[in-house]
């Protein structure tokens, strides 16, 4: 039947969908937050963030091209290390994706609260002391319901919406860059020596990378991979979609940071320094100071468009990640059930919406949500470098449309960079996120004991490296340098050296403890998705 045919997404739509996810509230707040932490050196934070995420993305691109399936990133670790590690990685990734939805709604409401017009005074009570109020929560809930409804009826409606929104989301940051540079660019803000360019030292560069939402802003490359089952020619378009969207996004974010630093009045910096720069709506506040009223209006409009577009895209991604987790048979099957007409996971969308409401009721701050997302995402991403090399070792003959020769060198570097980024999330966020991830384990063991009856000893053998790793990172976060929230027992930069060396050990331990043989269920899947 015609109604049963799944709408396939082309390369252009895939790139637009990725850009729609990548260019969200991060561009509205990230530049201001990063400059406050690191000063002009925040530019290096954006470059570093792009390098880290692209390194991670390349490991997942190889996996995504091998297994082009909806919600694929929730399943790859199972392929190499069994269901326990697969569940931990999928659970961490799903938590981060669901948290992104309320965060985008919070971003829109935060910009609303700073509307400068007298008729909009009623919006000012949406935020108090940086947190969403009870009144603001009501608006956040409405926005999240709209995000879900746009996805609820079909992929076609969602992609048409995102194509339109994505073009606007690319044009407005570009216009903001051009207008602010032309209206008043102060080159002296970048300093005339290393100390002025890097006023708070090298450590602030790494802190800004995680804490100000930079890693989170680049995170959405997985949108293309998780939609792999709905792409035309997925084995080529996954590679193209991820790389093209990441390069465009990195260029926009880096230029936005350059623009923000150059647009701040030197007289203001002389009084309060970069630590004293505290704009509620960074680019809109700069446009108000410069008297560019038409740009102010466009920026406040984009404060709806960018979070709306990203929120819609992440409802799609999160629901497919949750639905894919049911294939491991450690969650109720009905969560993965597809609507018979549109073939989309509606039950998963509803479950995600309920959890998003709970999360935003507990965490009512954009920066806090961004840091939690960063840490949980990175923990999930740890499995990518290990999985891609384990599968090369166990199944070297699997069809790999994307198989770069440099992967044996890139994978351990990506693992070390990911570990350092988790550490930069700072104590106590690191331990809080690890505990949230641990909450999923009782669900896993309930289904494993009652329904699966598989070899738990084998599952634990392949997962011990991750369990010990998380304990190690919790301890390092606590005893590490005080610049990252620790007790300063291991001072900067020696804490980086300890983490890098230990991470390399965990990386090789992870590869060594991979499954000796891919199970029959996965063998069947891999054959099913092979090209004829």
C-alpha positions as CSV (number, residue, x, y, z in Angstrom):
1,X,0.0,0.0,0.0
2,X,1.1,3.5,-0.8
3,X,0.5,4.7,2.8
4,X,2.8,2.1,4.1
5,X,5.8,3.3,2.1
6,X,8.4,5.1,4.2
7,X,9.4,8.5,3.1
8,X,13.1,8.6,2.3
9,X,15.3,11.6,3.0
10,X,17.8,12.9,0.4
11,X,21.3,14.3,1.1
12,X,20.1,17.9,1.1
13,X,17.4,17.2,3.6
14,X,19.8,15.2,5.7
15,X,22.3,18.1,5.8
16,X,19.5,20.6,6.6
17,X,18.2,18.3,9.3
18,X,21.7,18.1,10.8
19,X,22.2,21.9,10.6
20,X,18.8,22.3,12.1
21,X,20.1,20.3,15.1
22,X,23.6,21.7,15.2
23,X,22.6,25.4,15.0
24,X,20.4,25.7,18.0
25,X,20.5,27.6,21.3
26,X,24.3,27.1,21.3
27,X,24.9,30.0,19.0
28,X,22.5,32.3,21.0
29,X,24.4,31.7,24.3
30,X,27.6,29.8,23.7
31,X,29.8,32.8,22.5
32,X,28.9,35.0,25.4
33,X,29.4,32.2,28.0
34,X,32.7,31.1,26.5
35,X,34.1,34.7,26.3
36,X,33.2,35.2,29.9
37,X,35.2,32.1,30.9
38,X,38.2,32.3,28.5
39,X,38.2,35.8,27.0
40,X,39.5,36.0,23.4
41,X,41.0,32.5,23.8
42,X,37.4,31.2,23.6
43,X,38.1,31.1,19.8
44,X,40.5,28.2,20.5
45,X,37.8,26.5,22.6
46,X,35.4,26.4,19.6
47,X,38.2,25.1,17.4
48,X,39.2,22.4,20.0
49,X,35.5,21.4,20.4
50,X,35.2,21.0,16.6
51,X,38.3,18.8,16.5
52,X,37.2,16.6,19.3
53,X,33.7,16.0,17.9
54,X,34.9,15.5,14.3
55,X,37.4,12.9,15.6
56,X,34.5,11.1,17.4
57,X,32.1,11.5,14.5
58,X,34.5,9.8,12.1
59,X,34.5,6.6,14.2
60,X,30.7,6.7,14.1
61,X,30.5,7.5,10.4
62,X,32.3,4.2,9.7
63,X,29.8,2.4,11.9
64,X,26.8,4.2,10.5
65,X,27.8,3.4,6.9
66,X,28.1,-0.3,7.9
67,X,24.8,-0.4,9.7
68,X,22.5,2.3,8.2
69,X,19.5,2.0,10.6
70,X,17.2,4.3,12.5
71,X,18.5,4.9,16.0
72,X,21.8,3.2,15.1
73,X,23.9,4.9,17.6
74,X,22.0,3.2,20.4
75,X,23.0,-0.3,19.1
76,X,26.6,-0.2,17.8
77,X,28.3,-1.0,21.2
78,X,26.1,-4.1,21.5
79,X,27.5,-5.3,18.2
80,X,31.1,-5.4,19.5
81,X,30.6,-5.9,23.3
82,X,27.2,-7.4,24.0
83,X,24.0,-6.1,25.4
84,X,25.2,-4.7,28.7
85,X,27.7,-2.2,27.3
86,X,25.3,-1.5,24.5
87,X,22.6,-0.7,27.0
88,X,24.9,1.6,29.0
89,X,26.0,3.5,25.9
90,X,22.4,3.7,24.5
91,X,21.0,4.8,27.9
92,X,23.6,7.6,28.3
93,X,23.0,8.8,24.7
94,X,19.3,8.7,25.1
95,X,19.4,10.8,28.3
96,X,21.5,13.4,26.5
97,X,19.1,13.5,23.5
98,X,16.0,13.9,25.7
99,X,17.6,16.6,27.8
100,X,18.3,18.6,24.6
101,X,14.6,19.0,24.0
102,X,13.7,20.9,27.2
103,X,17.0,22.8,26.9
104,X,16.0,24.3,23.6
105,X,12.6,25.3,25.0
106,X,14.3,26.9,28.0
107,X,16.5,28.9,25.6
108,X,13.5,30.3,23.7
109,X,11.9,31.3,27.0
110,X,15.1,32.9,28.3
111,X,15.3,35.1,25.3
112,X,11.6,36.0,25.7
113,X,12.3,37.1,29.2
114,X,14.7,39.7,28.0
115,X,12.4,41.3,25.4
116,X,13.2,45.1,25.6
117,X,9.7,46.3,24.6
118,X,7.3,47.8,27.2
119,X,4.4,45.7,25.9
120,X,6.4,42.6,26.7
121,X,7.0,43.3,30.4
122,X,4.8,40.2,31.2
123,X,7.6,38.0,29.9
124,X,10.2,39.2,32.5
125,X,8.8,36.9,35.2
126,X,9.7,33.8,33.1
127,X,13.3,33.9,34.5
128,X,14.4,34.6,38.1
129,X,18.1,34.4,39.1
130,X,18.9,32.6,35.9
131,X,16.3,29.8,36.5
132,X,12.9,29.2,34.8
133,X,10.0,30.2,37.1
134,X,6.7,28.4,37.4
135,X,5.1,30.7,34.8
136,X,8.0,30.1,32.5
137,X,7.7,26.3,32.9
138,X,4.2,26.5,31.4
139,X,5.5,28.1,28.3
140,X,8.4,25.6,28.1
141,X,5.8,22.7,28.3
142,X,3.8,24.3,25.4
143,X,6.9,24.5,23.3
144,X,7.9,20.9,23.9
145,X,4.4,19.7,23.0
146,X,4.6,21.7,19.7
147,X,8.1,20.1,19.0
148,X,6.5,16.7,19.4
149,X,3.4,17.4,17.4
150,X,5.4,18.4,14.3
151,X,7.1,15.0,14.4
152,X,3.9,13.1,15.3
153,X,2.4,12.7,11.9
154,X,5.2,12.0,9.5
155,X,8.9,12.2,8.5
156,X,7.8,14.2,5.4
157,X,6.2,17.0,7.5
158,X,9.2,17.1,9.8
159,X,11.8,17.3,7.0
160,X,9.8,20.0,5.1
161,X,9.6,22.0,8.3
162,X,13.4,21.6,9.0
163,X,14.4,22.4,5.4
164,X,12.7,25.8,5.7
165,X,13.9,26.5,9.2
166,X,17.5,25.4,8.5
167,X,17.9,28.0,5.7
168,X,16.8,30.7,8.1
169,X,19.1,29.4,10.8
170,X,22.1,29.5,8.5
171,X,21.3,33.0,7.1
172,X,20.7,34.8,10.4
173,X,24.0,33.9,12.1
174,X,25.8,34.8,8.9
175,X,23.9,38.1,8.7
176,X,24.7,38.8,12.4
177,X,28.4,38.2,11.8
178,X,28.5,40.6,8.8
179,X,26.5,43.3,10.4
180,X,28.3,43.4,13.8
181,X,31.7,43.3,12.2
182,X,30.8,46.2,9.9
183,X,29.1,48.2,12.7
184,X,31.9,48.2,15.2
185,X,34.7,45.7,15.3
186,X,37.4,46.4,18.0
187,X,40.5,44.5,17.0
188,X,42.2,45.6,20.3
189,X,39.8,43.3,22.2
190,X,41.9,40.3,21.1
191,X,45.0,41.7,22.8
192,X,48.5,42.4,21.6
193,X,50.3,39.6,23.3
194,X,49.6,36.0,24.6
195,X,48.6,37.1,28.1
196,X,46.0,39.6,26.8
197,X,44.6,37.0,24.3
198,X,44.6,34.3,27.0
199,X,43.9,36.4,30.2
200,X,42.8,33.4,32.3
201,X,45.5,30.9,31.2
202,X,45.3,27.8,29.1
203,X,43.1,26.0,31.6
204,X,40.2,28.3,30.8
205,X,40.2,27.2,27.1
206,X,39.4,23.6,28.2
207,X,36.9,24.7,30.8
208,X,35.0,26.7,28.3
209,X,34.9,23.8,25.8
210,X,32.6,21.8,28.1
211,X,31.0,24.2,30.5
212,X,29.8,26.9,28.1
213,X,28.0,24.4,25.8
214,X,30.6,24.2,23.0
215,X,30.8,20.4,22.9
216,X,27.0,20.3,23.2
217,X,26.7,22.7,20.3
218,X,28.6,20.3,18.0
219,X,26.9,17.1,19.4
220,X,24.1,16.8,16.8
221,X,26.2,15.2,14.1
222,X,24.5,12.0,15.2
223,X,21.2,13.2,13.8
224,X,22.2,12.0,10.3
225,X,23.5,8.6,11.7
226,X,20.3,8.0,13.8
227,X,18.1,8.7,10.7
228,X,20.2,6.2,8.6
229,X,17.3,3.9,8.0
230,X,15.3,6.7,6.4
231,X,18.0,8.0,4.1
232,X,18.3,7.5,0.4
233,X,21.6,5.8,-0.5
234,X,22.6,5.8,3.2
235,X,26.0,4.2,2.8
236,X,27.2,7.3,1.0
237,X,24.9,10.0,2.3
238,X,25.7,9.3,6.0
239,X,29.4,10.1,5.3
240,X,28.6,13.2,3.2
241,X,25.8,14.4,5.5
242,X,27.9,14.3,8.7
243,X,31.1,15.9,7.2
244,X,29.4,18.6,5.3
245,X,27.2,19.7,8.1
246,X,30.0,19.6,10.7
247,X,32.3,21.8,8.5
248,X,29.6,24.4,7.9
249,X,28.7,24.5,11.6
250,X,32.3,24.8,12.8
251,X,32.9,27.7,10.4
252,X,29.7,29.5,11.6
253,X,30.4,29.0,15.4
254,X,34.1,30.1,15.2
255,X,33.2,33.3,13.3
256,X,30.4,34.0,15.8
257,X,32.9,33.9,18.6
258,X,35.3,36.2,16.7
259,X,32.4,38.6,16.1
260,X,31.3,38.6,19.7
261,X,34.7,39.3,21.0
262,X,35.3,42.2,18.5
263,X,31.8,43.7,19.1
264,X,32.2,44.3,22.9
265,X,32.9,47.9,23.8
266,X,36.6,48.3,25.0
267,X,35.4,50.7,27.6
268,X,33.2,48.0,29.1
269,X,36.1,45.6,29.2
270,X,38.3,48.1,30.9
271,X,35.8,48.4,33.7
272,X,34.8,44.8,34.3
273,X,37.1,42.5,32.3
274,X,35.8,39.4,30.4
275,X,34.6,37.8,33.6
276,X,32.3,40.7,34.2
277,X,30.6,40.5,30.8
278,X,27.2,39.0,31.6
279,X,24.6,39.4,28.8
280,X,21.2,37.7,29.2
281,X,20.8,37.6,25.4
282,X,24.4,38.1,24.1
283,X,24.0,39.0,20.5
284,X,20.7,40.8,20.9
285,X,22.2,42.9,23.8
286,X,25.1,43.8,21.6
287,X,22.7,44.9,18.8
288,X,20.8,47.0,21.3
289,X,24.0,48.7,22.4
290,X,24.9,49.5,18.8
291,X,21.4,50.7,18.1
292,X,20.7,48.2,15.3
293,X,17.0,47.8,16.0
294,X,16.1,45.7,12.9
295,X,18.8,43.2,13.8
296,X,17.5,43.1,17.4
297,X,14.0,42.1,16.1
298,X,15.5,39.4,13.8
299,X,17.6,38.0,16.7
300,X,14.6,37.8,19.0
301,X,12.7,36.1,16.2
302,X,15.6,33.6,15.8
303,X,15.5,32.9,19.5
304,X,12.2,31.1,18.6
305,X,13.3,29.7,15.3
306,X,16.7,28.2,16.3
307,X,15.4,26.4,19.5
308,X,12.2,25.4,17.7
309,X,14.1,23.9,14.8
310,X,16.6,22.1,17.0
311,X,13.8,20.9,19.4
312,X,11.9,19.4,16.5
313,X,15.0,17.6,15.1
314,X,15.9,16.2,18.5
315,X,12.4,14.9,19.2
316,X,12.9,12.9,16.0
317,X,16.4,11.7,17.0
318,X,15.5,10.9,20.7
319,X,12.4,8.9,19.8
320,X,14.4,6.8,17.3
321,X,17.2,6.2,19.8
322,X,14.6,5.0,22.4
323,X,12.9,2.8,19.8
324,X,16.2,1.3,18.8
325,X,16.9,0.4,22.4
326,X,13.9,-2.0,22.4
327,X,15.7,-4.2,19.8
328,X,18.1,-5.3,22.6
329,X,15.0,-6.6,24.4
330,X,15.8,-4.8,27.6
331,X,12.9,-2.3,27.4
332,X,9.2,-2.9,26.7
333,X,8.5,-3.7,23.1
334,X,5.7,-1.3,22.8
335,X,8.1,1.6,23.1
336,X,9.6,0.6,19.7
337,X,6.3,0.1,18.0
338,X,6.0,2.1,14.7
339,X,2.8,3.8,13.6
340,X,1.4,1.7,10.7
341,X,0.7,4.6,8.4
342,X,3.8,6.8,8.9
343,X,6.2,4.2,10.3
344,X,7.4,6.5,13.1
345,X,7.8,5.6,16.8
346,X,4.9,7.6,18.4
347,X,5.0,5.7,21.7
348,X,8.7,6.6,22.1
349,X,7.9,10.2,21.4
350,X,5.3,10.4,24.1
351,X,7.6,8.7,26.6
352,X,10.4,11.2,25.7
353,X,8.0,14.1,26.2
354,X,7.0,12.9,29.7
355,X,10.7,12.5,30.7
356,X,11.5,15.9,29.2
357,X,8.8,17.5,31.4
358,X,10.3,15.9,34.5
359,X,13.8,16.9,33.6
360,X,13.0,20.6,33.0
361,X,11.0,20.7,36.2
362,X,14.2,19.5,38.1
363,X,16.8,21.4,36.1
364,X,15.6,24.9,35.2
365,X,18.8,26.4,34.0
366,X,20.2,26.5,30.4
367,X,23.9,26.2,31.4
368,X,23.2,23.3,33.9
369,X,21.3,21.4,31.2
370,X,24.1,22.0,28.7
371,X,26.7,20.7,31.0
372,X,24.7,17.6,31.9
373,X,24.1,16.9,28.2
374,X,27.8,17.3,27.4
375,X,28.9,14.8,30.1
376,X,26.3,12.2,29.3
377,X,26.8,12.5,25.5
378,X,30.6,12.1,25.9
379,X,30.2,9.0,28.1
380,X,28.0,7.4,25.3
381,X,30.6,8.4,22.7
382,X,33.4,6.6,24.5
383,X,32.2,3.4,23.0
384,X,32.6,4.6,19.4
385,X,36.4,4.4,19.0
386,X,36.5,1.1,20.9
387,X,33.6,-0.4,18.9
388,X,34.9,0.5,15.5
389,X,38.3,-1.0,16.1
390,X,36.9,-4.1,17.9
391,X,34.7,-4.8,14.8
392,X,37.7,-4.4,12.5
393,X,39.4,-7.0,14.6
394,X,36.5,-9.5,15.0
395,X,34.8,-9.0,11.6
396,X,37.4,-7.6,9.2
397,X,35.4,-8.8,6.2
398,X,32.2,-6.9,7.0
399,X,31.3,-4.5,4.1
400,X,32.7,-1.0,5.1
401,X,31.8,1.7,2.6
402,X,33.8,4.2,4.7
403,X,37.1,2.6,5.9
404,X,39.8,5.3,6.4
405,X,43.4,3.9,6.8
406,X,44.0,6.4,9.6
407,X,41.3,4.9,11.9
408,X,43.8,2.8,14.0
409,X,45.6,6.1,14.9
410,X,42.5,8.3,15.1
411,X,40.4,6.0,17.4
412,X,42.7,6.1,20.5
413,X,43.2,9.9,20.1
414,X,39.4,10.3,19.9
415,X,39.1,8.2,23.1
416,X,41.6,10.3,25.0
417,X,40.1,13.6,23.8
418,X,36.6,12.4,24.9
419,X,38.0,11.4,28.4
420,X,39.5,14.8,28.8
421,X,36.3,16.5,27.8
422,X,34.3,14.5,30.4
423,X,36.9,15.7,33.0
424,X,36.4,19.3,31.8
425,X,32.7,19.0,32.7
426,X,33.9,19.5,36.3
427,X,33.1,18.0,39.7
428,X,30.3,17.4,40.8
429,X,28.6,17.3,37.4
430,X,30.7,14.3,36.4
431,X,29.6,12.1,39.3
432,X,26.0,13.4,39.0
433,X,25.8,12.3,35.3
434,X,27.5,8.9,36.1
435,X,24.8,8.3,38.8
436,X,22.0,9.2,36.3
437,X,23.4,6.7,33.8
438,X,23.7,4.1,36.6
439,X,19.9,4.4,37.2
440,X,19.3,2.5,34.0
441,X,21.1,-0.6,35.2
442,X,18.3,-2.0,37.3
443,X,16.0,-1.9,34.3
444,X,18.6,-3.8,32.3
445,X,19.2,-6.5,34.9
446,X,15.4,-6.9,35.4
447,X,14.8,-7.7,31.8
448,X,18.0,-9.7,31.6
449,X,17.2,-12.0,34.5
450,X,13.4,-12.4,33.8
451,X,13.4,-12.6,30.0
452,X,16.8,-13.0,28.3
453,X,18.6,-15.6,30.5
454,X,21.8,-14.8,28.6
455,X,25.4,-15.3,29.9
456,X,25.7,-12.4,32.5
457,X,29.3,-13.4,33.1
458,X,30.2,-12.9,29.4
459,X,28.3,-9.5,29.4
460,X,30.2,-8.3,32.5
461,X,33.5,-9.5,31.0
462,X,33.0,-7.2,28.0
463,X,31.7,-4.3,30.2
464,X,34.2,-4.2,33.1
465,X,36.4,-1.8,31.4
466,X,33.6,0.8,31.2
467,X,32.5,0.2,34.8
468,X,36.1,0.7,36.1
469,X,36.6,3.6,33.7
470,X,33.6,5.5,35.2
471,X,34.8,4.8,38.7
472,X,38.3,6.1,37.7
473,X,36.9,9.3,36.1
474,X,34.8,10.0,39.2
475,X,37.8,9.7,41.4
476,X,40.0,11.8,39.0
477,X,37.3,14.5,38.9
478,X,37.3,14.7,42.7
479,X,41.1,14.7,43.2
480,X,42.0,16.7,40.1
481,X,42.9,20.4,39.8
482,X,40.7,23.0,41.5
483,X,40.1,24.7,38.1
484,X,37.9,21.8,37.2
485,X,36.1,21.6,40.6
486,X,38.5,19.1,42.2
487,X,40.5,19.0,45.4
488,X,43.8,20.0,43.6
489,X,45.6,16.9,44.8
490,X,46.7,16.4,41.2
491,X,47.5,19.8,39.8
492,X,47.0,21.1,36.3
493,X,48.4,20.1,33.8
494,X,49.5,16.8,35.4
495,X,45.9,15.8,35.8
496,X,45.6,15.8,32.0
497,X,48.7,13.5,31.7
498,X,47.2,11.0,34.2
499,X,43.9,10.9,32.3
500,X,45.5,10.6,28.9
501,X,47.7,7.7,29.9
502,X,45.0,5.9,31.8
503,X,42.5,6.4,29.0
504,X,44.9,4.7,26.6
505,X,44.9,1.7,28.9
506,X,41.1,1.6,29.1
507,X,40.9,1.9,25.3
508,X,43.1,-1.2,24.7
509,X,41.3,-3.0,27.5
510,X,38.0,-2.3,25.8
511,X,39.2,-3.7,22.5
512,X,40.7,-6.8,24.2
513,X,37.4,-7.6,26.0
514,X,35.2,-7.3,22.9
515,X,33.0,-10.2,21.9
516,X,34.8,-13.1,20.3
517,X,32.0,-13.5,17.8
518,X,29.1,-11.3,16.7
519,X,25.8,-13.0,17.8
520,X,23.4,-14.5,15.3
521,X,20.8,-11.7,15.8
522,X,23.4,-9.1,14.7
523,X,24.7,-11.3,11.9
524,X,21.2,-11.4,10.5
525,X,20.8,-7.6,10.8
526,X,24.1,-6.9,9.1
527,X,23.2,-9.2,6.1
528,X,19.8,-7.6,5.9
529,X,21.3,-4.2,5.4
530,X,24.1,-5.1,3.0
531,X,24.0,-3.7,-0.5
532,X,23.1,-6.3,-3.1
